[in-house]
Amino acid sequence: MGEPSQNNDILLEVNVRRAKILRYAGLFLPLLLVAYSVYLQLVPGVRHYPLTPLIIAINASWVILALYHFFAPMKTRHGAIARIILFHIIALLYILFVSGFDMPFIYVWSVLFLASAVHAGAGGVKLSLAMLFVAASASVIISADDLTRVFQIGLHFAGTLIVACIMNAIVTAQAIDQRELLRSQTEEKLQRDRVLTIVNNLADAILSVDSRGTIQLYNAAALDLLDTNSELTGKKIDAVLTMKNNEGETVKFTQLLHRIHSVRMRDDLSAKISGEVVHLSVVYSPIRNANSTHASGRDGYIIILRDITKQKSLEDERDEFISVVSHELRTPIAIAEGSLSNVQLMMERPDIPQATLHDGVNAAHQQVVFLAKMANDLSTLSRAERGVADTPELIDVAELISELYAEYSPEATEKSLYFDLDLDPQLGAVNESRLYLKELLQNIVTNAIKYTQTGGVTVSVKRSAPRLLTFTVKDTGIGISRSDQQHLFQKFWRSEDYRTRETGGTGLGLYVAHKLAKKLNTTIELKSRLNHGSTFSFSLPSTKRRK
């Protein structure tokens, strides 16, 4: 809708300028013809008609029409046609009764011809041509006895017609060129709007800068990345975005851009935006134009920015994770390998007691169990991170807790600990991932039994609100100091308390529990005092069981 309107405005502006030129021509040319009429009457020896009221009326009509045409611009097409007809009638009378067809200013008729074409189209051109023919024919009839003058009239008629046709052809060609130009401008703007629509819907920040590094174009994602609503056009890219490399050295965009000849990409740059360090992937390329006025053939550069802070963080975590896992695996593998090597050597000697061999195998077995536990924790963590078991299902809470009790009651009994359940009646169900919820409870219960030497563990599920269940695991174990509580859910973290160190563990149990709780959209709450046990709890929305 906007494009035709804009084109019409441009065409209207062109027509207004053309009408203004014809308006001035309609003022000065009639006055020039009046002056020529006076010249014919006053200069001796010049051929002229006797001064009559008709000649005075014709000249007066010229003056009145010229002034009226200038001070009262045409507003309608019909009004314009009426004036053109009036101009033609007065011009015809002027030629017949004042100047003759062979006057020096006969070519002024070309302006009438042009005005007819502009305001009345083909019909106006035919009218103007017919009136010119009438004027020439009448002049020939009047001067029939003077063959020289008849010949001059014919030449003037032909010359005027040729000049008029040339002027009309020029104006027509200009009009066609104007329409073609408007069409090409419309297509160019349409293509530009399409490109801008695509660019503005891209997730990556895109900026276009000129050869001096001044921003010419940008998309909405660029404003989001730079955390600003300010106008960027006309600003220097280095003033808008200050980047640093991994060594902390400032990197200027203008220096990067001037050195490139093709597409380049870097992911070792960062910028401080709104007080936060943002890691960036930067792709930049020169814009080449065959018609460029620059010696290098470049009309600027395109810059594509992507926030890879999260990706960098994940990469750092991955590297740290691999490093820590490698370190944590090295010790149990070395112990298991050493124990089995010793057992292998001792088996070759008949004097080694079986108990000694048993101790060596048992030590290796403990390390293998440790590795299996770590592998299980890592597998659970991986599945949670990848969302493998995100599908929720209706879980009977009482049934799940009973399964948990059956699984861990023997382990508690073996350590002479009580393992009690405290459940509200009619618990109903929860609609969650069974794997996540079961692993979460198992990790907390396992941790509670492991670090409790006397007393026991109580698992309770209470309805804390009409549609909310609170799961609680309370133990009478060694407890956790306030300083250690800050690190409790970090991966591979283990307390420096000697009682903790005496108990084997991977340092992943509570970290995995924390991750699983996040997947279940809940939070693990901890209450603990050193030497007074610990209480872990979390809440989940409940629902009715299917009958």
PLY file of the C-alpha trace (Angstrom):
ply
format ascii 1.0
element vertex 547
property float x
property float y
property float z
element edge 546
property int vertex1
property int vertex2
end_header
0.00 0.00 0.00
2.84 2.41 0.78
4.77 1.96 -2.49
2.09 3.17 -4.97
1.34 6.11 -2.71
4.99 7.10 -2.63
5.29 6.76 -6.42
2.15 8.87 -6.91
3.67 11.52 -4.69
6.82 11.57 -6.83
4.82 11.76 -10.08
2.68 14.52 -8.60
5.81 16.44 -7.69
7.12 16.06 -11.28
3.78 17.22 -12.71
3.72 20.20 -10.35
7.16 21.29 -11.54
6.13 20.86 -15.19
2.90 22.80 -14.60
4.89 25.58 -12.95
7.15 25.88 -16.02
4.12 26.02 -18.34
2.53 28.58 -16.01
5.48 30.92 -16.41
5.52 30.25 -20.14
1.81 31.14 -20.26
2.66 34.50 -18.68
5.74 35.60 -20.60
5.03 34.29 -24.11
1.68 36.11 -24.53
3.31 39.32 -23.25
6.10 38.76 -25.79
3.52 38.42 -28.57
1.77 41.60 -27.42
5.12 43.40 -27.52
5.68 42.09 -31.05
2.24 43.37 -32.05
3.15 46.83 -30.75
6.43 46.59 -32.63
4.57 45.87 -35.86
2.43 48.97 -35.36
5.17 51.38 -34.32
8.24 50.55 -36.41
8.08 52.14 -39.87
8.58 49.91 -42.91
7.45 46.76 -41.14
4.46 45.05 -42.72
1.44 45.25 -40.51
-2.31 45.29 -40.43
-4.09 48.54 -39.60
-4.76 49.00 -35.90
-8.36 47.97 -35.35
-10.53 47.26 -32.31
-10.12 43.54 -33.13
-6.31 43.76 -32.84
-6.66 45.70 -29.59
-9.10 43.07 -28.31
-6.74 40.23 -29.27
-3.78 41.86 -27.47
-5.96 42.66 -24.47
-7.13 39.03 -24.43
-3.48 37.91 -24.40
-2.70 40.12 -21.40
-5.82 39.15 -19.45
-5.42 35.43 -20.16
-1.69 35.51 -19.30
-2.27 37.23 -15.95
-5.27 35.06 -15.09
-3.37 31.89 -16.03
-0.42 32.89 -13.84
-2.28 34.05 -10.75
-5.07 31.43 -10.89
-3.34 28.04 -11.40
-5.34 25.25 -12.99
-6.89 22.89 -10.43
-8.89 20.46 -12.59
-8.29 18.69 -15.87
-11.40 20.21 -17.43
-10.25 23.67 -16.43
-6.84 23.01 -17.99
-8.42 21.84 -21.27
-10.65 24.93 -21.37
-7.64 27.23 -20.97
-5.67 25.36 -23.64
-8.58 25.78 -26.08
-8.76 29.49 -25.20
-5.01 29.88 -25.76
-5.34 28.19 -29.15
-8.26 30.41 -30.23
-6.43 33.62 -29.31
-3.24 32.35 -30.97
-5.21 31.55 -34.14
-6.78 35.03 -34.19
-3.38 36.60 -33.47
-1.79 34.85 -36.46
-4.68 35.67 -38.80
-5.26 39.32 -37.84
-2.06 40.57 -36.18
1.22 38.92 -37.16
0.70 36.47 -39.97
1.89 32.87 -40.01
5.41 33.81 -41.04
6.16 35.77 -37.88
9.50 35.12 -36.05
7.66 33.69 -33.03
5.55 31.09 -34.85
7.54 28.39 -33.10
5.88 29.48 -29.86
3.07 27.23 -31.08
5.31 24.33 -30.06
4.71 25.34 -26.44
0.94 25.13 -27.05
1.50 21.74 -28.63
3.46 20.61 -25.57
0.91 22.00 -23.09
-1.85 20.19 -24.97
0.06 16.92 -24.74
0.71 17.38 -20.99
-2.79 18.43 -19.93
-5.08 16.85 -22.53
-3.14 13.89 -23.89
-3.60 12.63 -27.45
-6.85 14.56 -27.90
-5.13 17.81 -27.01
-2.30 17.08 -29.46
-4.81 16.50 -32.27
-6.62 19.74 -31.39
-3.38 21.73 -31.39
-2.30 20.19 -34.68
-5.69 20.94 -36.26
-5.62 24.58 -35.10
-2.08 24.98 -36.45
-3.19 23.53 -39.78
-6.18 25.91 -39.86
-3.91 28.88 -39.17
-1.46 27.83 -41.89
-4.23 27.10 -44.39
-5.96 30.42 -43.76
-2.65 32.25 -44.11
-1.99 30.46 -47.43
-5.43 31.44 -48.71
-4.90 35.06 -47.69
-1.45 35.15 -49.34
-2.30 33.03 -52.37
-1.01 35.71 -54.80
2.40 35.83 -53.09
4.11 32.50 -53.80
7.23 33.45 -51.83
5.16 34.10 -48.75
3.19 30.89 -49.30
6.46 28.99 -49.44
7.62 30.69 -46.21
4.33 29.76 -44.55
4.86 26.15 -45.58
8.39 26.16 -44.18
7.21 27.71 -40.92
4.39 25.17 -40.65
6.76 22.26 -41.27
9.39 23.66 -38.91
6.85 24.33 -36.16
5.41 20.84 -36.58
8.87 19.24 -36.45
9.91 21.27 -33.39
6.61 20.42 -31.68
7.02 16.73 -32.46
10.61 16.76 -31.19
9.58 18.51 -27.96
6.70 16.08 -27.49
9.01 13.12 -28.14
11.49 14.45 -25.58
8.77 14.97 -22.98
7.29 11.53 -23.71
10.73 9.91 -23.44
11.31 11.73 -20.16
7.97 10.53 -18.85
8.81 6.95 -19.84
12.24 7.25 -18.24
10.62 8.71 -15.13
8.20 5.78 -14.90
11.03 3.28 -15.45
13.08 5.02 -12.80
10.18 4.92 -10.36
9.59 1.25 -11.18
13.25 0.39 -10.60
13.25 2.43 -7.39
10.12 0.58 -6.26
11.70 -2.80 -7.02
14.92 -1.77 -5.30
13.04 -0.62 -2.20
10.98 -3.83 -2.24
14.15 -5.91 -2.37
15.70 -3.77 0.35
12.61 -4.22 2.53
12.73 -7.98 1.97
16.38 -8.09 2.95
15.71 -5.93 6.01
12.81 -8.19 7.01
15.05 -11.25 6.76
17.90 -9.52 8.60
15.63 -8.26 11.38
14.27 -11.77 11.93
17.71 -13.33 12.28
18.82 -14.31 15.77
22.38 -13.13 15.11
23.32 -9.46 15.44
24.17 -7.94 12.05
25.81 -4.57 11.42
26.85 -2.98 8.14
29.61 -0.36 8.32
31.27 1.80 5.69
34.98 1.83 4.90
35.60 4.20 7.83
33.84 1.96 10.35
30.67 4.06 10.59
27.52 2.02 11.18
25.09 2.28 8.24
22.64 -0.51 8.98
21.80 -2.89 11.85
19.06 -5.26 12.93
16.98 -5.69 16.07
19.22 -8.49 17.33
22.14 -6.04 17.37
20.23 -3.79 19.78
19.42 -6.80 21.95
23.04 -7.96 22.01
24.34 -4.47 22.82
21.52 -4.01 25.36
20.52 -0.59 24.03
17.63 1.21 22.36
19.80 4.05 21.07
20.14 4.86 17.38
23.35 3.27 16.07
23.38 4.74 12.56
26.26 7.16 12.12
28.19 5.92 15.15
31.65 4.39 14.97
31.70 0.64 15.52
34.68 0.93 17.90
32.75 3.44 20.03
29.73 1.14 20.22
31.60 -2.12 20.88
34.98 -2.42 22.60
36.39 -5.93 22.33
39.26 -7.79 23.94
41.01 -11.02 23.02
41.89 -13.91 25.33
45.06 -12.10 26.41
43.03 -9.07 27.55
44.33 -6.88 24.72
41.92 -4.36 23.18
40.95 -5.25 19.61
39.68 -2.47 17.32
37.18 -3.43 14.65
38.51 -0.91 12.14
41.95 -2.50 12.29
40.48 -5.97 11.78
38.34 -4.87 8.85
41.03 -3.02 6.92
43.30 -6.08 6.93
40.85 -8.59 5.47
40.23 -9.57 1.84
37.65 -12.30 2.39
35.35 -13.72 5.06
36.97 -14.11 8.49
35.69 -15.61 11.74
36.92 -15.34 15.32
35.56 -16.76 18.56
38.28 -15.56 20.91
36.82 -12.08 21.46
34.74 -10.72 24.31
33.13 -7.41 25.21
31.81 -5.87 28.40
28.12 -5.09 27.85
25.98 -3.65 30.65
28.61 -4.65 33.18
28.79 -8.29 32.05
31.51 -9.96 30.00
29.98 -11.42 26.84
31.95 -13.88 24.70
31.38 -13.31 21.00
31.65 -15.23 17.78
32.46 -12.63 15.12
32.14 -13.13 11.36
33.18 -10.17 9.21
33.47 -9.75 5.46
34.08 -6.95 2.95
31.21 -5.76 0.75
32.47 -5.73 -2.82
30.93 -3.62 -5.58
32.09 -3.55 -9.19
30.96 0.09 -9.42
32.65 1.11 -6.18
34.39 4.48 -6.07
37.00 3.06 -3.69
40.30 1.82 -5.06
39.95 -1.42 -3.08
36.56 -2.14 -4.63
34.99 -2.26 -1.14
31.92 -0.31 -0.17
32.06 -1.32 3.48
31.85 -4.42 5.64
29.27 -6.80 7.09
29.72 -7.89 10.72
27.79 -10.79 12.27
27.92 -11.17 16.06
26.71 -14.09 18.16
26.68 -14.40 21.93
28.54 -17.62 22.74
28.94 -16.95 26.46
26.88 -20.00 27.39
28.73 -22.14 24.87
32.08 -20.95 26.23
30.89 -21.64 29.76
29.83 -25.15 28.78
33.16 -25.73 27.08
34.99 -24.56 30.19
32.79 -26.79 32.35
33.41 -29.71 30.00
37.16 -29.22 30.13
37.05 -28.93 33.91
34.76 -31.95 34.13
37.09 -34.08 32.00
40.06 -32.95 34.07
38.35 -33.71 37.40
36.94 -37.05 36.24
40.35 -38.06 34.95
41.86 -37.16 38.31
39.11 -38.92 40.29
39.39 -42.08 38.20
43.16 -42.27 38.42
43.28 -43.12 42.16
40.72 -45.99 42.28
42.07 -47.47 39.06
45.62 -47.34 40.42
44.51 -48.95 43.70
42.54 -51.68 41.92
45.40 -52.33 39.51
47.95 -52.45 42.34
45.79 -54.75 44.47
45.17 -57.17 41.62
48.86 -57.13 40.64
49.81 -57.98 44.22
47.22 -60.75 44.34
48.54 -62.10 41.05
52.08 -62.20 42.44
50.98 -63.71 45.77
49.03 -66.45 44.01
52.32 -67.72 42.58
53.61 -68.32 46.13
52.03 -71.24 48.00
52.91 -69.85 51.43
50.61 -66.80 51.17
47.52 -67.18 53.41
44.11 -67.10 51.73
43.06 -64.24 54.00
45.78 -62.05 52.53
44.63 -62.87 49.00
41.06 -62.19 50.05
42.01 -58.76 51.42
43.72 -57.84 48.15
40.77 -58.93 46.02
38.37 -57.16 48.38
40.36 -53.90 48.08
40.20 -54.13 44.28
36.49 -54.95 44.45
35.78 -51.86 46.56
37.48 -49.67 43.98
35.53 -51.32 41.14
32.29 -50.71 43.07
33.39 -47.09 43.52
33.98 -46.79 39.76
30.62 -48.40 39.01
28.91 -45.92 41.32
30.68 -43.01 39.62
29.73 -44.37 36.18
26.10 -44.65 37.31
26.10 -41.08 38.64
27.67 -39.79 35.42
25.12 -41.72 33.36
22.24 -40.26 35.37
23.74 -36.79 35.06
24.14 -37.20 31.30
20.55 -38.34 30.85
19.30 -35.42 32.90
21.39 -32.92 30.92
20.16 -34.34 27.60
16.55 -34.60 28.77
16.36 -38.29 27.85
13.81 -39.12 30.56
11.87 -35.85 30.66
8.54 -37.52 29.85
6.29 -37.27 32.93
4.07 -40.10 34.15
1.58 -40.58 36.95
3.50 -41.98 39.95
1.81 -43.45 43.04
3.80 -41.79 45.83
3.10 -44.40 48.53
4.09 -47.19 46.16
7.33 -45.42 45.18
8.32 -44.85 48.82
7.56 -48.51 49.63
9.92 -49.59 46.83
12.56 -47.27 48.23
12.10 -48.74 51.70
12.41 -52.30 50.42
15.61 -51.41 48.58
17.47 -49.58 51.37
16.11 -51.17 54.54
18.63 -54.08 54.38
21.52 -51.64 54.03
20.36 -49.69 57.08
19.83 -52.89 59.08
23.36 -54.03 58.19
24.69 -50.83 59.82
22.34 -51.30 62.84
20.36 -48.20 61.86
16.62 -47.76 61.87
14.95 -46.88 58.58
11.46 -45.49 59.19
8.66 -44.16 57.00
6.27 -41.36 58.00
3.58 -40.96 55.35
0.31 -39.04 55.35
-2.73 -41.08 54.35
-4.15 -40.60 50.86
-0.98 -39.11 49.35
-2.23 -39.53 45.82
0.21 -39.22 42.93
2.64 -36.86 41.24
2.97 -36.35 37.49
6.75 -36.34 37.04
9.59 -38.30 35.46
9.85 -41.56 37.39
13.57 -41.87 36.68
14.36 -38.37 37.94
12.26 -38.62 41.10
13.50 -42.10 42.03
17.17 -41.20 41.41
16.74 -38.01 43.44
15.34 -39.88 46.46
17.90 -42.68 46.11
20.83 -40.26 46.13
19.58 -38.45 49.23
18.75 -41.68 51.11
22.09 -43.28 50.14
23.91 -40.20 51.38
21.95 -40.22 54.66
22.69 -43.90 55.41
26.34 -43.53 54.41
27.09 -40.68 56.84
24.99 -41.94 59.78
26.85 -44.10 62.32
24.19 -44.34 65.05
20.47 -43.74 65.11
18.85 -43.93 61.74
17.06 -42.37 58.78
13.42 -41.32 58.44
11.71 -40.74 55.09
8.49 -38.76 55.33
5.98 -37.46 52.77
3.49 -34.87 54.02
0.78 -32.83 52.35
2.03 -29.29 53.02
-0.77 -27.72 50.93
-3.97 -29.03 49.30
-2.10 -29.87 46.09
1.51 -29.98 47.30
3.56 -32.85 48.74
6.78 -32.34 50.69
9.37 -35.15 50.61
11.78 -35.18 53.57
14.81 -37.36 54.40
16.04 -36.85 57.97
19.10 -38.57 59.48
20.94 -38.55 62.81
24.35 -38.56 61.15
27.47 -36.42 61.44
25.77 -33.29 60.15
27.21 -30.59 57.89
28.95 -27.41 59.00
27.65 -24.06 57.79
30.76 -23.43 55.71
30.48 -26.84 54.02
26.80 -26.29 53.21
27.80 -23.61 50.68
29.68 -26.20 48.60
27.49 -29.23 49.21
25.89 -29.37 45.75
29.08 -28.79 43.76
30.32 -31.67 41.66
33.20 -33.76 43.06
33.19 -31.71 46.25
33.77 -33.60 49.52
34.08 -32.17 53.01
37.48 -32.04 54.69
35.88 -33.57 57.83
37.86 -36.73 58.62
34.65 -38.69 59.13
33.63 -37.84 55.57
37.03 -38.77 54.22
36.86 -42.13 56.01
33.70 -42.91 54.02
34.18 -43.56 50.34
32.24 -41.43 47.89
32.38 -39.95 44.40
31.40 -36.40 45.29
28.66 -36.60 42.66
25.63 -37.86 44.61
24.24 -34.55 45.87
25.37 -32.72 42.72
23.28 -35.16 40.65
20.41 -34.77 43.14
20.60 -30.99 42.72
20.47 -31.31 38.91
17.54 -33.74 39.07
15.64 -31.38 41.38
16.06 -28.60 38.82
14.70 -30.91 36.11
11.67 -31.51 38.35
11.25 -27.73 38.83
11.88 -27.92 42.55
14.64 -27.00 44.99
16.35 -29.09 47.65
16.25 -27.41 51.05
18.84 -28.33 53.69
18.77 -27.98 57.45
21.81 -29.28 59.30
24.09 -28.73 62.27
27.45 -30.37 62.75
27.06 -33.54 64.89
23.26 -33.11 64.95
22.21 -34.75 61.69
20.76 -33.35 58.47
17.33 -32.88 56.89
16.88 -32.70 53.11
13.47 -31.77 51.68
11.77 -30.75 48.44
8.17 -30.27 47.28
6.20 -31.40 44.23
2.62 -30.73 43.08
0.26 -33.66 43.62
-2.62 -35.02 41.59
-5.28 -37.68 41.98
-4.52 -41.31 41.20
-6.35 -43.02 38.36
-8.84 -45.58 39.55
0 1
1 2
2 3
3 4
4 5
5 6
6 7
7 8
8 9
9 10
10 11
11 12
12 13
13 14
14 15
15 16
16 17
17 18
18 19
19 20
20 21
21 22
22 23
23 24
24 25
25 26
26 27
27 28
28 29
29 30
30 31
31 32
32 33
33 34
34 35
35 36
36 37
37 38
38 39
39 40
40 41
41 42
42 43
43 44
44 45
45 46
46 47
47 48
48 49
49 50
50 51
51 52
52 53
53 54
54 55
55 56
56 57
57 58
58 59
59 60
60 61
61 62
62 63
63 64
64 65
65 66
66 67
67 68
68 69
69 70
70 71
71 72
72 73
73 74
74 75
75 76
76 77
77 78
78 79
79 80
80 81
81 82
82 83
83 84
84 85
85 86
86 87
87 88
88 89
89 90
90 91
91 92
92 93
93 94
94 95
95 96
96 97
97 98
98 99
99 100
100 101
101 102
102 103
103 104
104 105
105 106
106 107
107 108
108 109
109 110
110 111
111 112
112 113
113 114
114 115
115 116
116 117
117 118
118 119
119 120
120 121
121 122
122 123
123 124
124 125
125 126
126 127
127 128
128 129
129 130
130 131
131 132
132 133
133 134
134 135
135 136
136 137
137 138
138 139
139 140
140 141
141 142
142 143
143 144
144 145
145 146
146 147
147 148
148 149
149 150
150 151
151 152
152 153
153 154
154 155
155 156
156 157
157 158
158 159
159 160
160 161
161 162
162 163
163 164
164 165
165 166
166 167
167 168
168 169
169 170
170 171
171 172
172 173
173 174
174 175
175 176
176 177
177 178
178 179
179 180
180 181
181 182
182 183
183 184
184 185
185 186
186 187
187 188
188 189
189 190
190 191
191 192
192 193
193 194
194 195
195 196
196 197
197 198
198 199
199 200
200 201
201 202
202 203
203 204
204 205
205 206
206 207
207 208
208 209
209 210
210 211
211 212
212 213
213 214
214 215
215 216
216 217
217 218
218 219
219 220
220 221
221 222
222 223
223 224
224 225
225 226
226 227
227 228
228 229
229 230
230 231
231 232
232 233
233 234
234 235
235 236
236 237
237 238
238 239
239 240
240 241
241 242
242 243
243 244
244 245
245 246
246 247
247 248
248 249
249 250
250 251
251 252
252 253
253 254
254 255
255 256
256 257
257 258
258 259
259 260
260 261
261 262
262 263
263 264
264 265
265 266
266 267
267 268
268 269
269 270
270 271
271 272
272 273
273 274
274 275
275 276
276 277
277 278
278 279
279 280
280 281
281 282
282 283
283 284
284 285
285 286
286 287
287 288
288 289
289 290
290 291
291 292
292 293
293 294
294 295
295 296
296 297
297 298
298 299
299 300
300 301
301 302
302 303
303 304
304 305
305 306
306 307
307 308
308 309
309 310
310 311
311 312
312 313
313 314
314 315
315 316
316 317
317 318
318 319
319 320
320 321
321 322
322 323
323 324
324 325
325 326
326 327
327 328
328 329
329 330
330 331
331 332
332 333
333 334
334 335
335 336
336 337
337 338
338 339
339 340
340 341
341 342
342 343
343 344
344 345
345 346
346 347
347 348
348 349
349 350
350 351
351 352
352 353
353 354
354 355
355 356
356 357
357 358
358 359
359 360
360 361
361 362
362 363
363 364
364 365
365 366
366 367
367 368
368 369
369 370
370 371
371 372
372 373
373 374
374 375
375 376
376 377
377 378
378 379
379 380
380 381
381 382
382 383
383 384
384 385
385 386
386 387
387 388
388 389
389 390
390 391
391 392
392 393
393 394
394 395
395 396
396 397
397 398
398 399
399 400
400 401
401 402
402 403
403 404
404 405
405 406
406 407
407 408
408 409
409 410
410 411
411 412
412 413
413 414
414 415
415 416
416 417
417 418
418 419
419 420
420 421
421 422
422 423
423 424
424 425
425 426
426 427
427 428
428 429
429 430
430 431
431 432
432 433
433 434
434 435
435 436
436 437
437 438
438 439
439 440
440 441
441 442
442 443
443 444
444 445
445 446
446 447
447 448
448 449
449 450
450 451
451 452
452 453
453 454
454 455
455 456
456 457
457 458
458 459
459 460
460 461
461 462
462 463
463 464
464 465
465 466
466 467
467 468
468 469
469 470
470 471
471 472
472 473
473 474
474 475
475 476
476 477
477 478
478 479
479 480
480 481
481 482
482 483
483 484
484 485
485 486
486 487
487 488
488 489
489 490
490 491
491 492
492 493
493 494
494 495
495 496
496 497
497 498
498 499
499 500
500 501
501 502
502 503
503 504
504 505
505 506
506 507
507 508
508 509
509 510
510 511
511 512
512 513
513 514
514 515
515 516
516 517
517 518
518 519
519 520
520 521
521 522
522 523
523 524
524 525
525 526
526 527
527 528
528 529
529 530
530 531
531 532
532 533
533 534
534 535
535 536
536 537
537 538
538 539
539 540
540 541
541 542
542 543
543 544
544 545
545 546
